[in-house]
Amino acid sequence: MSAAPGLLTVRGLWVTRTVRTDRLAAAVWPADTAGRLSLRDEDGARAEVDLRVLLADPALWLRLETDARASRARGTLDHGAADLARLALHVHTETARSVFRFSGL
C-alpha cells in the first residue's frame, strides 16, 4: 500500500487499485466487521484498506484522514463522514494504547 497527497494505492495479489482520497464519495466502515475500510472516489474507483495497516502506519492514517477532510470540505464525501469519525476515534485510541504499552505506563 502506498499513499501520496490525494491518492491511495492498494496492491492485492492480483489487482492494484487506486482511489483519489481527495475526491472521496464514500467511506464505509461497517460496525459489525471492523477489519476493513471501503473507499470509493467520484470516478467510481474502489479500494479496501485493512485496518491493521492503518494502525501500524500512523503516517498513512494521517494522510488518509487529511484527504478525507478535504473531500468533506469540497462536498464530495456524500456517504461515510460518521464512519470516518468513528474510525478516527478508534485509530487514535489504539495508537495511544500502543504508546502507553510501549512506554510501560
C-alpha positions as CSV (number, residue, x, y, z in Angstrom):
1,M,0.0,0.0,0.0
2,S,1.2,3.5,-0.8
3,A,-0.1,7.0,-0.3
4,A,0.6,10.4,-1.8
5,P,-1.4,13.6,-1.4
6,G,-4.8,12.8,-2.9
7,L,-4.0,9.2,-3.8
8,L,-4.1,5.8,-2.1
9,T,-2.9,2.7,-3.9
10,V,-3.7,-0.7,-2.6
11,R,-1.9,-3.7,-4.0
12,G,-3.5,-7.1,-3.8
13,L,-2.4,-10.4,-5.0
14,W,-3.9,-9.9,-8.5
15,V,-5.1,-6.4,-8.7
16,T,-3.8,-2.9,-7.9
17,R,-6.5,-0.3,-7.0
18,T,-6.0,3.4,-6.7
19,V,-8.6,5.8,-5.3
20,R,-8.5,9.6,-5.2
21,T,-8.6,10.3,-1.5
22,D,-9.0,14.0,-2.0
23,R,-12.2,13.3,-4.0
24,L,-13.9,10.6,-1.9
25,A,-17.5,10.0,-2.5
26,A,-18.0,7.2,0.1
27,A,-16.1,5.7,3.0
28,V,-17.7,2.8,4.8
29,W,-16.5,1.1,7.9
30,P,-19.2,-1.4,8.9
31,A,-19.7,-1.6,12.7
32,D,-20.1,-5.4,12.6
33,T,-16.8,-6.0,10.6
34,A,-14.0,-3.9,12.0
35,G,-11.4,-5.4,9.6
36,R,-11.7,-3.2,6.5
37,L,-12.4,0.3,5.4
38,S,-14.0,0.6,1.9
39,L,-13.4,3.7,-0.1
40,R,-14.9,5.0,-3.3
41,D,-14.0,8.1,-5.2
42,E,-16.0,10.3,-7.5
43,D,-14.8,8.4,-10.6
44,G,-16.1,5.1,-9.1
45,A,-12.7,3.7,-8.3
46,R,-12.8,1.5,-5.2
47,A,-10.3,0.1,-2.7
48,E,-10.4,-1.6,0.6
49,V,-7.9,-1.0,3.4
50,D,-7.1,-3.4,6.1
51,L,-7.3,-1.5,9.4
52,R,-4.2,-3.3,10.8
53,V,-2.3,-1.4,8.1
54,L,-3.7,1.9,9.3
55,L,-2.9,1.1,12.9
56,A,0.6,0.0,12.1
57,D,1.4,3.1,10.0
58,P,0.2,6.4,11.6
59,A,1.5,8.5,8.8
60,L,-0.7,6.6,6.3
61,W,-3.7,7.1,8.5
62,L,-3.0,10.9,8.9
63,R,-2.6,11.2,5.1
64,L,-6.0,9.4,4.6
65,E,-7.7,11.5,7.3
66,T,-6.3,14.8,5.9
67,D,-7.6,13.9,2.4
68,A,-10.9,12.7,3.7
69,R,-11.4,16.1,5.4
70,A,-10.6,17.8,2.1
71,S,-13.2,15.7,0.4
72,R,-15.7,16.7,3.1
73,A,-14.8,20.4,2.7
74,R,-15.3,20.1,-1.1
75,G,-18.7,18.4,-0.6
76,T,-17.7,15.2,-2.5
77,L,-18.0,12.9,0.5
78,D,-21.6,12.0,0.3
79,H,-21.6,8.9,2.5
80,G,-19.4,7.9,5.4
81,A,-18.5,11.0,7.4
82,A,-19.8,9.4,10.5
83,D,-17.9,6.1,9.8
84,L,-14.7,8.1,9.3
85,A,-15.2,10.0,12.6
86,R,-15.8,6.7,14.4
87,L,-12.7,5.2,12.7
88,A,-10.6,8.2,13.7
89,L,-11.6,7.7,17.3
90,H,-10.7,4.0,17.0
91,V,-7.3,4.6,15.4
92,H,-6.3,7.4,17.8
93,T,-7.4,5.3,20.8
94,E,-5.4,2.3,19.6
95,T,-2.4,4.4,18.9
96,A,-2.5,5.9,22.4
97,R,-2.8,2.4,23.9
98,S,0.3,1.3,21.9
99,V,2.3,4.3,23.1
100,F,1.3,3.6,26.7
101,R,2.1,-0.1,26.4
102,F,5.5,0.6,24.8
103,S,6.4,3.2,27.4
104,G,5.4,0.9,30.3
105,L,2.6,3.0,31.6
